[in-house]
Structures are given as structure tokens and as C-alpha cells.
Amino acid sequence: IPQRFAVVMDTLTKELFFGTFVVHLEAVDGEALAFADDAVFERKDENARKDSLRHLSSFGEHRVILDCPPNNKLAHHMQSAPAAPSFPAALARPLLKQPRTESSIAGIRSGGRSAILVDESSGKAYRLKGCGNYVDADGFRFEGRGMPLRKYMLFGEDIGCEIRGCSFEHSSLRELYFCDKVQKALDTHANGDSSTGRFEVGNAPVGMWKYSLPGEEAADITRCCALFETVGEKRLGHHLLPGLDLCIAALYPFQPAAASSPGEPSERPPFDAAALLERFRAQPGRMDSEGGAKETWMACCAGDIEPLSFTDLAATAHLDHAHGRAAELGVPESFHEEWRRCVDVLRDYVAACPGAQKDSNMMAPLFHRIGRECGAIKRALEREHISWGYFIDWNMTEPHNNAHPSNYVVRVMPPADGESAHNIQVGAPLLSPVDFDMAYYTTSEHFFSTIPDTPLYGKYDEELVEAWSQSETNELFRALGGESASTGLVGVDVEIGSEHRLFRIAMRDTLLRAAFASHRGEPDDMPPQEAYEKAARALVRMALMLTHNKNS
């Protein structure tokens, strides 16, 4: 297995980092194409820009709507898969989600239109982006299985149709191309920091399927599926951050007496809420009209208020209480033993801390680290003039935006205890960026306006691209600070008790402060420590257990 995917997955790890929602795949007619270096390239012929802007008009009798990123379309000279000896045998024929049959191949659900296929012989996991809408035996349905048409309504007007469940040739090529370019950006701008391991794009390009599906409506639009070797499925926005919020409530309860050990001081609160509130109150403009602290995104992403760092916050985890609470917290029975192992790792960490540090907050270093990684990755893209995908095409009031926390995937990692834990690299990245099917270059050589009826339509518009670039960054930081208005973050919020609200805000402040600093290129003032590494990874696994039933 290549070094970037060198985690040999046991069943529990696979379920934890990829999920348990099974989908069934059937081989269908079509063509498999293999990605190679320089096999996908930007068109520079005289019709390239015109053909790109053609996407602002609907296609065919069904008036199909396609997205229109503000760069030239891409072309390719990829080989047919049979001519590429390194192409994975598991992907040799196009696969499509279908109701289960005797010949079905089992995959794992990934969002609505995609799937994960784990090749047990190699241990590699492949993302099939656009292999049909999800279907299962329990009757859960999207708007028709396969790749159906859906009306596209804009301000109450029917202006055409979308094809759901698939990728397209232009979007598949764009994602294959930019996954490669983003990796080069990470290598150039984010991988020189000796305090961390190597940042990697979450989806390494493999190729593309082009389907031949007789009888499909709008058959003149080729349905495609982009293929990648992937490092995980669970997302920062939908799984890790909500799960860490739930960990706060689970590990720092205010009334742990019922299950605490006889020697544990159950009457002692896990942290000093009054002192924490005073720290917020001391910051001008930080309090709301009711005397509470404003949410991080609301306070720190709309003005000059800097997020605070709470890496020094004292908080006492009630680990004896947490050890036996897996069932009560909704953790599936198959993960109960792993939950207890992770709590034991946290116990060992606290036991090894010097006396004054035993009450240190073990959540804060992880939130800090997540923020550093998010900021560093975004900075690397910007240094190479790559937008993750913020632009306007059809809907002037709703921009596309791929820069949000659920487009950071949580990398598969080995258990925090046992033999494999000894091979963990201190500070190795927890996250990888994904979803570049609408990425584009922001430079004058590549960018053009997609806003019709404006003076610079179809031409380079410096003011527009700067506004979009700034909006993309702002929206990412707002979401990292806790805002969940983005359509890419539907369903991320979890409920924890009001008594933990200040703790949660403090951790989001810590994350956002680290993200800001990393994005500015500032050195890490709290680099990863070997003594904490196992605890960090135990917390990640516990967070994923607590959000096992959430779909991105």
C-alpha cells in the first residue's frame, strides 16, 4: 500500500472512518478512463471560453442546467483503463447503485450520489463520485434512484432541469485536475513545517467512468463518475466537530455522581463557568444583550474582535464516569469496547501529567490543532491562486461554495492503543481537503466573469474575483467558528446542555484563533506534543463514535 494510505484497516476502523451504511453496486455498460500526469489540461483554443460560458444556457429539449466555474473547460487524453496496467482491477467496469441482487458488490454510502468501495485485497479505499442516487432495503430514497432529472426552480420559475446522482465530464475532469494541483500546492506551501507530517489531498486521482445507460432522459448529456483513492469519509463539519461537542458534555459532566467511583469528587464542577464568563466579559463587544457570550462566529467574523485562546483553561474530566456511559451516549454496541479503550488512553494521559497539569483541559490542544490544519490548507490554496469553488452562475442570490468544514475529511488513523499506536507520527495531519469539482484559478490568465449583463462579462474582473476570494475565506472561517448556514453543513448541529455552552464557545474560539494565525503564516505557538498524541487520536475516535449515525 502506498505510504499515504498505509493504514491496514480492521473492521472497526473501517466502520468508524467510513461508516456502516451499505449500498449495492452493479456493473453496467460504459467506459473506464485512467488518470495520468498531464492527461487532463486546460483548453486554450479560441472557442474554449465561449464553450465554458455556454453553461449559462440550458442544454437540449429538457433544458438541462450545468454549473459554470469561471475558468476555461478542461480536456483530456486519458487512456482507456485496459491500456493502463496500474488501473485498479476493482474499478475496471462502471458501477451503479441498484437494489440488492445476488451479483451486487457492497459499497459504503458517501453522501447522496457517491459511494466508497474498499478493496479488501489491497486495503485501499476508492471514492466513486457520481455513481447514482442512494437506495437501501429500508425504503430510504432520494428523488428517484439512478441518475434522474429534477426540476430546477429559481424564484418560483421553472427554468429547466438538473440531472441528479452523477458527475459530468466537465466536473469530473475539473476535480481530477485540481486534486493533482492542490497536492502540489500543499507540497509547496504547507509541507515545510517540521512540526507536522505531510498534508495530503483527501482524494488522489484515479480516473473516470463514462456511463452508457440506454433509455435515460437527456441522453445527450453524458453521465460520469470521478474515481479517487481516498483517505476517509467522515467529515470535520458533520462528524468530528459535532462529536467533539458531544465529548465535552460526556467527559465534563456537572452531575456525574450516579456512576462515579467512590473516590471521585463528584460534587466538584468540571470547570469554573463564572471565571470563564469573566474572560469573555473582559473583551469589549463580546457579550450579547442578555449578558451571555456571543457565539465565536458571530463575535469574531463580523468585526475587529479577535477570538481568544483557551489552551490554559482548567477543566477536570470525569473519566471514571465516562468509562461506562457508551450505551447511554448512543454509541453502538460494536464500539463499546473501543470507547472504553479510548477512555483508558485518556486516563493514562492524565495520570502521566505533572501534578499541576492533571486538571488541564485536554480538549483545547485538539481544537487548536484542527484550526492550524484548516488555516494552513486554505493558505496553501490561496498561495497558488486556487479557489475551492466560490462563484455565482445561475442563481445570483446563492453562490456556490465548496470551502466549508465538511470538505475537510478526517483521515483514517490506527487505534490509539495497541501495537499500531507506537507507529503514530507525532503531529501527522488529522485532516485532508476534498471536493474540487468547482475549483478554479483566480489569476487574470484564467479567470473570467460569469455575471451576464455586466461590462466585464466573459472577461477578467479583478474586483469580482477579489470579492469572491474574500467571501470564500470569510465563509470558511464563519463555519469554523460555528455558523451552520451553508447548504454544505445541513444537519451538523448537535444538542448539548446549556451548562456546556461556554466551554463549547471557548473551544471554537481556540480553533478559530489558531486557524487565523495559520492562515496568516504565523508559527505554531502550541506545536503537537508526543505526550498528547495518543490522547488526541482517542478523542477523534470517540467523537466519530458519537456521530456514527450522521450523514454528510
Secondary structure, DSSP 8 states (H G I E B T S, - for coil): --GGG-----HHHHHHHH-S-EEEEEE-SEEEEE--TTSEEE--STTHHHHHHGGGS-BTTTTB-----SS--EEE--EEGGG-TTS-GGGSS-EEE-S--TT-EEEEEETTTEEEEEETTTTEEEEEETB-EEE-TT--EEEEEES-EEEEEETTEEEEEEE-SBEEHHHHHHHHHHHHHHHHHHHHHTS--TTS-----SEEEEEEEEE--TT-TTTTS-EEEEEEEES-S-BIIIIIHHHHHHHHHHHS-S--GGG--TTS-TTS-SS-HHHHHHHHHTSTT-B-TTSSB--HHHHHSSSS------TT-B----HHHHHT-TTTTT--GGGHHHHHHHHHHHHHHHHHS-GGGTTB-SSHHHHHHHHHHHHHHHHHHHHTTEESSEE-SS-TTS-EE--SGGGEEE-----SSSGGGGG--TT--SEEE---TT-EE-STTT--B--TTSTTBTS--HHHHHHHHHHHHHHHHHHHTT---SGGGTT------GGGHHHHHHHHHHHHHHHHHHHTT---SS---HHHHHHHHHHHHHHHHHTTT---
